[in-house]
Amino acid sequence: MPKDSVAIERINSFAFEAKQADVQPEDPVLEIPLSEFQHLLKELATTYNQIAETVRDAGILRGRELARITEDNSRALKAEKSPITKFLLLNAFIRQHLAKVREALKSRPQEGGKVVQVCSKIMARAVQIIDYVKTTIQDDPLRRKEISFDSQQVRILFKGAGEPMPVSRRDTIQAMKKAEALWPALNCGHRPNDGRKTTRLIAKVEDLKDVGPMIMVALSDRYGKQRSTLSI
């Protein structure tokens, strides 16, 4: 081969290598079986459902509203064919719930009392009792030093609050005990020297001057029955 041809070939070879050095390497490709990727999707869906349960249990979203959102999300995932897009959608849905949690944490009370979530009839009735106590001591012209009311008076309170049926004595007492658990300043016990052992709530007004429990949200029992798990 003539020397000129060899020189030209070397120059061309050097130019080619220099050009290759300027080119950025392509992104590495990760290959995984589709079954493994689907497993990742299921794990991410589990994470979504766990966060959704937290959002529901904390009262950030009502059960009915959460069920509607979850059904819409499930429908969007099932309509999407690309596993990658499904993955991105799931991630976006999780971030939406996290944003709700972040907003709720920012707006929660900073001081005073215990935040109570109402998620059962017993709890809701206990809250009625607590609200009644707060109203009574605030609007008390007699300036009583002690407040006391028995289970019969509490049943009348429930009836006046629009209960569709009379509340049983057992359920009334459960609500009174729950009110005591929520607000320890209340003392639930039996009336002294009462052969019928009538249950009553009693407390010193001075002990009730703290803010007491703060009710964050009330969730009806029927909300818990709404579908709130996501499927892909």
N, C-alpha and C positions, 0 to 999 in steps of 0.2 A: 504494500500500500504506500503511495507517495507520501512524503513527509507533510505536504500541505494538507492532504486529506486527513491524516492522523491529527494534525493540529486543529483542523476545523471540527473534527469529531469530538476532541477533548473540550473545545470551547462550548460546543452545543451541549455536551454532557454537563459541564459546569453550570451553564445557564439554566438547564433543567433542574439541577439540584438546588440552585439558589431560588428558583421559582417555587419549588416544593417547600422550601424552608419558610417562605412568606405565607403560605397557605395554612390557615388554622385547621387543626385536626377536627374531624367530625365528632359530635357528641357520642360517647360510648353507648352502645345499645345493650339494654338489659333484657334478656329473654327469659320469661317465666311461663310455666304452663298455665293455661286459662283457668284450670281448677284452683290453682294457688291464688290467682288474682281474685277469683270469685270468693275464696275464703277471706281474703282481705276486705272485700266489700261487705261480707256478712259481719265481720268483726267491727267494721265502721258503723254498720247499721245497729249493732248492739250498743255501741257507744252513744249513738243518737237516741236510742230508746231509753238508756239510762239517764241521759240528760233531760229527756222529755219527762220522765218520772220525777226527777228533781224539780223541774219547773212546775209540774202539776202539784206535787206534795207541798211545795213552798207557797202555793197559791199565786204564783206569778201569772199563770194562765188558767182560766177555768177549764174544767174537763171537756166541756162541749166545744169550746174554741180550740183547744189543743187537739181534739179529735178531728176537727175540720181541717186544721193545718196539716196534721199527719196524713190524713187521707189524700189531700192534694199533693203532698210530697211523694207519697207512695205511687200515685197515679203518674206523676212526672218521671219517676225512676223506671217504672214498668214500660213507659212509652219510649224510653231511650234505649237504643241498641248498643251503643259504644260503651264498653266497660270503663274506659277512661273517663268519659263524660259522666257516667254514673258515679264514679269516685269523686269527681269534682262537685257534682250536685250534692252528694252526701256531706261533703266537707262544708259547702255553703249553708246547708240546712242546720248543721251543728253550730256554725258560727252565729246563725240567726238566734238560736236558743241561748247561746252564751251572751249575746248582746242583751237579751231580755233579763238574764240573771244579773248582768253588770248594772243595768238600769235600776233593777229592784234593790240591789245593794246600795246604790247611791241614794235612793229615796227612803231607805228604812230609817226608823227613828234612831237617833244617836244616843239618847239618854232616857232613863226612866222606864221601869217596868219590864214586863216580859211580853214578847210578841207572841200572840196566840193564833194559830190557824184553826179555823172551824171546819171540820170535815165529817161530822156526824151529828145526829139529832141530839144526843146527850150533850155534846160539846156546845151546840147552838143554844140549847136551853140553859146551860151553865152561863153562857155569855149574857143571856137575857137576865138572869139573876144578878150578875155583876153590874150590868147597866142599870138595873132597878136600884141596887144598893147605892151606886154613884149618884143617881138622881135624887134618891131619898136624903142622903146626907148633905147634898148641895142645896136642896130646897126645903130644909127642915126648919119651920118656924118655932118649933119647940126647943130647939138647940139641945137635943137629947145627947147624953153622954154614951148611950149604948143603943144599939139597934138589934132587933130580934124579930124573926118571923118564922112560922112553922110550915110544914109541908102542905097543909091545906091552903094557906095563903099563897104559897108558890104555885099550886095548881090553879088557883084563881088568876094569878099573874099570867100563866101560860094560856089560859082560856081567853083572857083579854087580848093576848097578843095574836090571836087568830088561829090557834091550833084547830085543825079540822075535827078532831075528836078529843074527848077528855083524856088527859095524860094520866096514866096509871100511877098509883102510889109508889110502886117499885121504880118506875122511870123517873119520877119526881125526885126521889131520894138519891138516885144515881146522879142526877143533874146537880143536886145540892152538894154532894160529895165532890163532884168534879169542880164546882165553883170554889170549894174550899181548897182543892189541890192547886187551882190556878191563882188563887188569892189567899195565901196563908193567914192573912189577918182575919178571915172568916173562920169561925169554929162551928163545925157541924157535929151535933150530938143530940141526945135525947133530953126532953124537957124534964126537969127534976120532979120527983114524986108523981110522975104520970104513969099510971098502970098500963096505958095503951102504948107507952114508949114513943110518943110523938116526936118525930125528928124535927129539929129546928136549926136555923143558922143564927148565930149570935156573934157580935163583935163590938169592941169599943170604938166609938167614932174617932177618937184620937188616933187609933191604930190604922184607920181607914183613910187617913189624910194623904197617904202617898198616892201616886198616880194609878197604882194597880196595873193589871194586865192591859196591854194594848192589842186590840183585835185587828189583825192585818187583813184578813179576807174571810168571807164565808162561802163555803163550797157545799152545795146541796148533795145529798147522797146519790142522786141520779147521775151526777157528773162523773162519778167514779166508774160507772158502768159503760161510759163511752169508750170507743176503740181509740187507744192512744199509742199503739205500737206500729212502727213503720215496717213495711215489707218491701223487698226489692225484686 
